[in-house]
Amino acid sequence: LNVAQALSGLYDQGVTYALVQSLHATPGLEFHWTRQQTLAFRHPRKGFVEVAMGDPLLASPEDLEAVAAALPSYLPEGLGPDETVILVGHGTYHPAQTSYLALQGILAQPFPGVRVATLMGRPGIEETLAALKPMGHGPVHLLPFMFAAGHHVRHDLAGEDPDSWKHVLTAAGYGCTCHLRGLGDHAPFRSIWLSHLRHAMRALAGDEPRPST
């Protein structure tokens, strides 16, 4: 079910208050499309009495710090000094793309071997290759920065097509390992989304202001 179908079904069952929790990484285009769909169901006579939506993973400076704190146990074990981890997000053609750049800035000092990149927008694969050059040709790990290891991970990152990130990096001379897991598999990241869910629930009850996004 898409969001509209799910909410329609709940309304038909007599639900009067609804809460949707975003599983997006940033408040980009797809987040705002989903939010618009969600809020369209708020109507005094033909919709829910109240409906709200929880923020995505990176919605505030505090979220960036929380992600940085959650990262060590998400990284592959036993990384050598010449190995690089590329956290690959979905990306968005929206000002929220700066969330990825902000995350890279926070990670630069504590995690010098970690790069943040995106499938859409910047930094993409070409900019990532340019950033890798000064670091030599040590092994590279592609680590999804998406909730689930779905189509983007299995096709765009780890696929056998010539334009997959694994194929491009291998062709450039890097030993490349793709890790088929998502942020949703890791409890510290889930806890950030759940904190946004709890905030949205309190906002739905009128106990505190609505999420800013």
N, C-alpha and C positions, 0 to 999 in steps of 0.2 A: 504494500500500500504506500502511496505517496502521502504527504502530510495532509493534503486536502481530503483525500479519501478516508484517512484514519479519523480526522476530526469530524467529518460528516457522519461516519459510523457511530462515533461516541455521542454526537448530538441526537441521532435517531434513537439511541438507547436511553435518552433522558438525562444525560450528563449536563450539568449546568455550569461547571467550572472546569477549565482545561489548562494544562501546563505542558508545553513542549520544550524539551531540552535539546539544544543544539549539540551535535557531535563534531562540528567543524573545528578546525584549528584556529582560524582567524575570522573576524567579522567582515569577510569579503563579500563578493557578489552573491555567491550561493547562500551564504548565511542570510543576507538581506532579502533574497527571494523567498526563502523559507519563512522568515519573520513576517513578510508581507502576507503570505498565505495564511499564517497563523492568526495574525491580528484581524484579518478580514472576517474571521468567524465571531468577532466580538460585535454583537448587535442586541439592542434592548428588546427586540421582539422576535427576530428571526435567527438568533444565534445564541452563543453562550452568554451568561450573565457577565462572566469575566474570563479572559484568556491571557496567558502570559508566556514568555519564552525565555529560557535560561541562556546566559552568555556562552560563547565558544571558549576554547581553551585559552587563547591569548587575548584577553579583553582588557587587561590593565597592566601597569608596571609591576604590580604585585604578582600577577600571573607569570610574567617573564621570569621573575626571581624563583617562583615555585617550580617552573619547568626546569630551570637550571639546577635546582636542588634535587629534582627527581631524575636527572639525566644519568648520573654515574651508574646506577644499577640497571639502566636500559642499554648501556653500551656493551659491545661484545667483550667477553672476558679475555684477559691476558694480552691486551694490545701492546705491541712493541713500539718503541720510540719512532720508528720509521713508517708506522701505519697511520692511515687517515680514515676517519669516519665522515661520511657525507650524510647528513640528515636531510632527506628529500621530502619536502612538503608538496601539497597540491598546487599552491600558489593561486593568485587571483589578479585579474586586471581591475584593480580597485585600490584606493589609497591604503587599505589594510595590508597590502603587500609589505609595507614598512615594518609590520610586526616581525616578519622573518629577518629583516635587516637589524632590527633592534635586538632580536635574540642572538644573532651572530655577534653583535657587539658585546653582549653580556657574557657569552661563552668564550670569547677570544682569549682572555687571560687564564682562566682556570682550565680550559680545554683547548690548548693550541692545536691539537690534532683533529679538531672537529670543525667541519664546514657546514653551513646551512645553505641549501639550494632548493629550487622549486621547479616543478614541471611546467608551470605557466608563469610568465613574468620573469623578473630578475631576482637573484642570479640564476640563470639557466645552465645548461650543460656546457656551453662554450665558455662562459665566464668561470665555471667551475674548473674546467680543464686549464684555463690560464692561471688560476690560483694554485693549481697543483704543481705546475712546472717548477717553481723555485724549491719545491719540497722533495724533488727527486722522483723516482719511480717505485716507491715502496708500495706495499699492498693497500688496496682501497676497500672499504666496507660501505656498501649502500644500505642505509638504515632508514626505513620509512618514518616520516613525521606526519602520519595520517592515522586516523582512528583504527582502520582495519587494513589487512593485507588483501585488498580486493583487486579489481581489474588494473588499476593504475600501478600497483606494486608488481603484480604477476606479469603484466604485459609491458608497461612503459619502462619499468626498472629492470626486471629480471627476464624479460622476454627474449626470444631468439631473433626478433626482427633486427635489421641493420641499424635502425634508429633507436633501439632500446639503450638505456644508459649503460647497462652491463656490456653490450656489444661495442658501444662507442669508447668506453674506457679501456676495454680489452684491446681494441684496435689501436689505441694510443700507447699501448705498452704496459698497462697497469694490470697486475693481478687483482681481480675484482670478485668480491663475495657479496651476494645479495642475501639479506636476512628477511625472511618472509614472516614478519610479525608487525603488528601495529601498536599504536599508543594505547589502545583500549585493552591490550593484553597485559598492561603494566599497571599495577595497583596505584602507585604514586601519581600517575597521570589521571587515572580514573577519579582519584580523590579530588582533583582540581575541578573536573566537570561536575562532580557531585556537590562540591561547595557552591557552584553556580546554581545548581538545581535547588539546593536548600534556600539560597538567597531569593530565587524566583518564587519559591513557594511562600516565603514570608511576604514578598511583595504582593503576591496574589491575595493573601489574607489581609493586606493593608497594613502590615506591621512595619514595613520599611519601604524606601523608595524603590522604583522599578530599576532593573539593570540598565546601565547607561547606554548600551549598544542598541 
